[in-house]
Each structure stands twice: as C-alpha cells, then as structure tokens.
Amino acid sequence: MLLRNTTVILPNEKAKNVSVLIENGEIARITNKKISADETLDLSNATLYAGFIDIHNHGAVGADVNSASAEDLREISNFLAGKGVTAWLPTLVPDSDENYGKIIKAIDELMETQIGEPIAQILGVHYEGVFANEKMCGALRPQFFKTFKRGDEIKSLPRLKNGVHLTTLAPEVENGIELVRELKKQNWIVSIGHTKADLETLDKAFEAGAKHLTHFFNAMTGLHHRDVGVVGWALTKDEVTFDIIADGVHIAAPILKFGVESKGTDKVSLISDSVAPTGLGDGNFDLWNEKISVVNGKTQNERGNIAGSVITMLDAVEMVRELGFSESEASRMASANPARLLGIEKNHGSIEVGKRADLVAVDEQGNVKLTLIGGKICTRN
C-alpha cells in the first residue's frame, strides 16, 4: 500500500508532499519520489501521524473497563481506532480481587484474538490507585485500596498472560518504597499518583524505580513557593516524566501549557483518562457504583469530584496544538513518549522505516480520515 501526497510528521520534522510505502504491516519507505504499489491512497490535504497510544483509558461508548467483557473491550477498541488510537492500556480503578480476575480474563481473551483485527490493539493493563493515599483518592474508591503490610499483597493482583503491566501508586503508603522495589523486580512499570508524598519519599521512590507520574497536577500536592509539593518535585527533577489530561477541565489551559513547557515535550505523554460515557454526549450515567453527570464535556460524581474525562487522544492532540505546540511535539506526546514509557519504542510511536505501520491521517478540520493498524485499514472517511 502506498500513502501518497501527504504531510508526514516525522520524529523531529514535518515533511510535505511525501509518500509512505507499507509492506507486510511495516513502513518500508518514506520518499518524495514517484513509486508504485498494488494499492494507492491519496492523502492530499491530510497530515499523517504515528498512531496515538493511550496508556490511561477507563472506557468509552458506554463500556466500562471494570465491568467489561472481551466483546465490550472490542467495542472500545473499535471506537478508539476511529479516533486515531492504534494501541491502548485498559485502565482499572480499585476493585475486588474477584472482579480483577474477571477483567484480566476478558483482556487476555481479546489480546489472544485481536492481532489482525481492525481495532486499537491492547498492549497490557494499567492498575490505577490500588495502593493510593485515601486523602488524594479523587474519583477512586478507597474501600478497595490495598495495604502492603505482609509483603505478598502484589500476588492478589491478577496478571495477564502477556503484555505490559503498569500501576499507579502513592509511595508514602506503608512500606511504599519496598512496594516499588518489589513491583520493579516483577517487571511492573511504576507510576506515582494519588499522592501527598514529601520530597524525601519521592526521592526514595525515584531511586527504587518510580520515575513517572500519573495525570500530572491532578490528585497530587501542588506547587507553592515554600512547599515544593509533588508538582514542584516533578518539574525540578530532570529525569522524571509525566502524563497529563489535556481536556481543559482537569487543568486550566495556561497551566497545561506551563507544565508541558517546563518539563519539555520529550518527557510528557498525553492521556485521555476517558470513562464509559465518552462518545455518548452529555447526560447522567452509572459508573463505579455511583451516579455521574456529564455536562458540557465535564464529568462529576455524587461526591462532587471530577470522574475522569470524556475526551479522546485526538481531542488532546487538538488542544495542545491550539496551545501552540507543533505537530511534531504533539506527535511526540501522543505516540513516541507513551511508547518509550512502555518499552515498545523499537516498533511503535513514530513514523520511521522498519516500524509498525500504525498510522492516523488527520484532515484540515481535525477529523480522522484514515487509521491504519499493522498496515491494515481500520477507519476510512
């Protein structure tokens, strides 16, 4: 397949009037010369990005990851592909061990059959807030929080047969630093979030292997000129990376821009943090055993807290573009940086020869014109 006459967002530049040749599901050639292929698609007036990778997604189109069957997950994956997402991590809020087992079984089931399907590919699982600070719970359910007293509580978290395992935790929980070390030994990616940790604890967690933060600014202590807080620690520690919800609701636009510019676009990942009502418009919904409302794109639960977002990665990319970030910077945050965090950057996250043909073409109005996953057409408008 040949994608012709398009603007391509490469890792560090934008190339115009370029053709991309795809062979055997991979990017075989990127050129401005005339070449032929069995199938040619003209993408004039479109911009070609690396497929978006959403590492924090609780659901969409009425399906909630915490209660999803394999078919429900497939519906979410299909919806995401239509919004330019080519890979994602189903994200669980704290729940019972019994329910965790059901969800992991459903994820395993879809992962065993998804290859070659025209849907966003599940890469693994994200357990959010299993070990969290109750005072920073946000929309999470503290009754399901775990402690790390005996040292074997990690075993109660079901694991996938294959795939990435990411978890968000508060390092100040009892024996939290040892918890980070043990998770790293078991090949978990550890992210800091839902936390009030002090600087000493944060430094210890960093040394133990927790070097990323979840939904930056949200559910963590903020920045004060005499009290650095979690936010200040992350902004002033060069090696730390974070992800962020670019919806204009969780974070005011000027602060979003400030945070990304302060850290640098090579260290920030965009996430949706989307929940089941995403794609359904405004209304009242049941989520995580309570009522939530969606009004003008803003979620709120019965406790008055924001309960996730109803944006997609496409919306997040559009927002950072509106804030003045370049297409290459937006692509870095939506694709390359998430891929690097998950350790899959060899094959995912950027448009380069030899990498998977996970691609999304966006038209001048910001709509998805074409999504390719593994070189196969998923969405075509």
C-alpha positions in Angstrom: 0.0 0.0 0.0 1.2 3.5 -0.9 0.0 6.6 1.0 0.6 9.4 -1.5 0.8 13.2 -1.4 0.6 13.6 2.3 2.3 15.7 5.0 4.2 13.3 7.3 5.0 14.1 10.9 8.5 12.6 11.4 10.2 12.4 14.8 11.7 15.9 14.5 10.3 17.5 11.4 7.3 17.9 9.1 7.8 16.6 5.6 5.3 17.8 2.9 4.3 16.0 -0.3 5.7 12.7 0.8 4.7 9.1 0.0 4.9 6.3 2.6 5.2 2.7 1.3 3.8 0.0 3.5 4.8 -3.6 3.1 4.0 -6.6 5.4 2.5 -4.3 8.0 5.6 -2.2 8.3 6.8 1.2 7.0 9.1 0.2 4.1 9.9 3.6 2.6 9.4 7.3 3.1 10.1 9.3 0.0 9.3 12.3 -2.2 10.0 10.3 -5.3 7.3 8.7 -7.5 6.9 5.0 -6.7 4.1 2.5 -7.3 2.2 -0.1 -5.3 -0.7 -2.5 -5.6 -2.9 -0.1 -3.7 -2.6 3.7 -3.6 -4.4 6.1 -1.3 -4.2 9.8 -1.9 -3.9 11.7 1.3 -3.8 15.2 -0.1 -4.9 17.8 2.5 -4.2 15.4 5.3 -1.4 15.1 7.9 -0.1 11.7 8.8 0.8 11.0 12.4 2.1 7.9 14.2 -0.9 6.2 15.7 -1.8 7.5 19.2 -1.1 5.4 22.2 -3.4 5.9 25.2 -1.9 4.5 28.4 -4.8 5.6 30.6 -8.3 4.7 29.4 -11.2 3.5 31.6 -13.7 3.0 28.7 -15.9 4.6 26.1 -19.2 4.2 24.2 -21.0 3.0 27.3 -18.5 0.3 28.1 -16.6 0.5 31.4 -13.3 -1.4 31.7 -14.0 -2.5 35.2 -17.1 -4.4 34.1 -16.1 -5.2 30.5 -16.3 -8.5 28.7 -14.0 -9.2 25.8 -16.7 -8.0 23.4 -17.1 -4.8 25.4 -13.3 -4.2 25.2 -13.5 -4.9 21.4 -16.2 -2.2 21.1 -13.9 0.3 23.0 -11.0 -0.7 20.7 -13.1 -0.2 17.6 -14.2 3.3 18.8 -10.6 4.3 19.7 -9.4 3.2 16.2 -11.9 5.7 14.7 -10.2 8.4 16.8 -6.7 7.6 15.7 -5.7 5.4 18.7 -3.8 2.4 17.5 -2.8 0.9 20.9 -4.1 1.3 24.5 -4.0 0.1 28.1 -7.4 -0.7 29.6 -7.2 1.0 33.0 -8.8 -0.4 36.2 -9.9 1.6 39.2 -9.6 -0.1 42.6 -12.0 -3.1 42.8 -12.4 -6.5 44.4 -9.9 -9.3 43.7 -12.8 -11.3 42.2 -13.6 -8.6 39.7 -10.0 -8.0 38.9 -9.8 -11.7 37.9 -12.8 -11.4 35.6 -11.4 -8.3 33.9 -8.0 -9.7 33.3 -9.5 -12.9 31.8 -11.5 -10.7 29.4 -8.4 -8.7 28.4 -6.5 -11.9 27.9 -9.3 -13.2 25.7 -9.2 -10.2 23.4 -5.4 -10.0 23.3 -5.3 -13.6 22.0 -7.6 -12.7 19.1 -7.0 -9.0 18.3 -4.0 -9.4 16.0 -5.1 -8.6 12.5 -8.4 -7.1 13.6 -9.1 -3.5 12.6 -9.2 -2.3 16.2 -6.9 -0.5 18.5 -4.6 -3.1 20.0 -4.5 -3.7 23.7 -0.9 -3.7 24.9 -1.4 -4.7 28.6 -3.2 -3.3 31.7 -3.0 -0.3 33.9 -4.0 -0.8 37.6 -4.7 2.7 38.9 -4.6 3.5 42.6 -4.6 0.0 44.1 -2.1 1.4 46.7 -3.1 5.0 47.0 -3.5 7.8 49.6 -7.1 8.0 50.7 -6.8 11.8 51.1 -6.0 12.0 47.4 -8.4 9.5 46.1 -10.2 11.7 43.6 -12.9 9.5 41.9 -11.3 6.3 43.1 -13.0 4.0 45.7 -11.0 3.9 48.9 -12.8 0.8 50.2 -10.9 -1.2 47.6 -7.4 0.3 48.4 -4.8 -2.2 49.4 -2.0 -2.1 52.0 1.5 -3.5 51.7 2.0 -4.9 55.2 2.7 -8.6 54.7 4.7 -8.1 51.5 2.7 -10.5 49.4 -0.3 -8.3 48.5 1.0 -7.9 45.0 0.1 -11.5 44.4 -3.5 -10.6 44.7 -3.3 -8.6 41.5 -4.1 -10.9 38.6 -1.6 -10.7 35.8 -2.1 -11.1 32.0 -0.6 -14.0 30.2 1.4 -11.5 28.1 1.7 -7.7 27.9 2.7 -4.6 29.8 1.8 -4.2 33.5 1.6 -0.6 34.7 0.4 0.6 38.1 -0.2 4.0 39.7 0.6 4.2 43.4 1.3 6.6 46.3 4.9 5.9 47.6 4.0 7.2 51.1 1.7 4.2 51.8 3.0 1.8 54.4 6.2 0.1 53.2 5.7 2.0 49.9 9.3 2.2 48.9 9.7 -1.6 49.3 6.5 -1.9 47.3 8.0 0.0 44.4 11.2 -2.2 44.6 9.1 -5.4 44.6 7.0 -4.3 41.7 10.0 -3.4 39.7 11.5 -6.8 40.4 8.4 -8.3 38.9 8.7 -6.1 35.8 5.9 -3.7 36.5 6.1 -0.1 35.3 5.5 2.0 38.4 4.0 5.5 38.2 3.4 7.9 41.1 -0.1 9.3 41.6 -2.9 9.9 44.0 -0.3 11.1 46.4 0.8 13.6 49.1 4.3 12.2 49.4 7.1 14.5 50.7 10.3 15.2 48.9 12.3 12.6 50.8 9.8 9.9 50.0 9.6 10.9 46.4 13.4 10.8 46.0 13.4 7.3 47.6 10.7 6.1 45.2 12.6 7.5 42.3 15.7 5.6 43.3 13.6 2.5 43.7 12.4 2.8 40.1 9.3 5.0 40.1 10.2 7.7 37.6 6.9 8.7 36.0 3.8 10.5 37.4 0.1 9.9 36.5 -2.3 12.7 35.4 0.1 15.4 36.4 -1.3 18.2 38.6 -4.4 16.1 39.4 -4.6 14.1 42.7 -1.3 15.3 44.0 0.0 18.2 46.1 0.5 21.3 44.1 3.3 23.9 43.7 3.9 26.5 46.4 7.0 28.8 46.7 7.8 27.5 50.2 6.3 24.0 49.8 7.5 22.4 46.6 4.9 19.6 46.6 4.7 16.7 44.2 4.2 19.0 41.3 7.3 21.1 42.1 9.4 17.9 42.7 8.5 16.6 39.2 9.1 19.9 37.5 12.5 20.3 39.1 13.8 16.7 38.7 15.0 16.4 35.2 14.8 12.6 34.9 11.1 12.5 35.9 8.4 12.1 33.2 4.7 12.5 33.5 1.4 12.1 31.6 -1.3 14.8 31.5 -5.0 15.1 30.7 -5.3 17.8 28.0 -9.1 18.4 28.2 -9.3 22.0 29.6 -11.3 20.6 32.5 -8.8 18.8 34.7 -6.2 21.5 34.2 -6.7 25.1 33.0 -5.2 25.7 29.6 -2.5 28.2 30.7 -1.3 25.8 33.5 -1.3 22.9 31.0 0.9 24.9 28.7 3.2 25.9 31.6 3.6 22.3 32.8 4.4 20.9 29.3 6.8 23.8 28.5 8.5 23.5 31.9 9.1 19.7 31.6 9.7 19.6 27.8 7.7 17.8 25.2 10.1 14.9 25.2 9.1 14.0 28.8 5.3 14.4 28.6 2.7 11.9 27.5 -0.9 12.8 26.6 -3.6 10.6 28.1 -7.4 10.6 27.8 -8.4 9.2 31.2 -11.7 8.6 29.4 -14.6 6.9 31.0 -17.5 4.9 29.7 -19.7 7.9 28.7 -17.1 9.0 26.2 -18.6 9.3 22.8 -22.2 9.4 24.2 -22.6 13.2 24.8 -24.0 14.9 27.9 -26.3 13.0 30.3 -26.5 11.1 33.5 -24.7 7.7 33.8 -23.9 4.9 36.3 -20.2 4.5 36.8 -18.3 2.6 39.5 -21.4 2.1 41.6 -22.4 5.7 41.7 -24.2 8.3 39.5 -22.1 10.7 37.4 -23.2 13.5 35.2 -21.6 14.8 32.0 -22.4 18.5 31.3 -20.7 20.4 28.6 -18.0 17.7 28.4 -17.2 17.8 32.2 -17.8 14.8 34.4 -18.8 14.9 38.1 -19.7 12.2 40.6 -22.0 12.3 43.6 -19.1 13.4 45.8 -18.5 16.4 43.7 -15.3 15.1 42.2 -14.3 15.1 38.5 -14.8 11.4 37.4 -12.4 11.0 34.5 -12.8 12.7 31.1 -14.9 12.2 28.0 -12.1 13.2 25.5 -10.1 11.1 23.1 -6.4 11.3 22.3 -7.5 13.1 19.1 -9.0 15.8 21.3 -5.9 16.0 23.5 -3.7 16.5 20.4 -6.0 19.2 19.1 -5.8 21.0 22.4 -2.0 21.1 22.6 -1.9 22.2 19.0 -4.3 25.1 19.9 -1.9 26.0 22.8 0.9 26.5 20.2 2.8 23.2 20.3 3.9 21.9 16.9 2.6 18.8 15.1 5.9 17.1 15.9 5.7 18.0 19.5 2.1 16.8 19.7 3.0 13.5 18.0 5.9 13.0 20.5 3.5 13.4 23.4 0.7 11.3 21.9 2.8 8.5 20.5 6.6 8.4 20.9 6.7 9.2 24.7 4.0 6.7 25.6 5.8 4.0 23.5 9.1 4.8 25.3 7.4 4.6 28.7 6.0 1.2 27.9 9.3 0.0 26.4 7.9 -0.6 22.9 9.6 2.2 21.1 11.5 -0.1 18.8 8.4 -0.9 16.8 5.9 1.8 17.9 5.5 5.5 18.4 6.9 7.2 15.3 6.9 7.2 11.6 10.2 5.5 10.7 11.3 2.8 8.2 11.1 -0.6 9.8 8.4 0.3 12.4 4.9 -0.9 12.5 2.5 0.9 10.1 0.3 2.2 13.0 -0.7 5.5 11.4 -3.5 8.1 11.5 -4.3 10.7 8.9 -6.0 13.8 10.1 -7.7 16.2 7.8 -7.6 20.0 7.9 -10.7 20.1 10.1 -9.0 17.9 12.7 -11.0 14.8 11.8 -9.6 11.3 11.3 -9.5 10.5 7.6 -7.7 7.2 7.8 -6.4 4.9 10.6 -4.0 2.0 9.8 -3.1 -0.6 12.4 -0.3 -3.0 11.3 -0.8 -1.7 7.8 -4.5 -2.6 7.7 -7.2 -0.1 7.2 -9.4 0.3 10.3 -11.1 3.6 9.6 -11.5 5.4 6.3 -13.6 8.6 5.9 
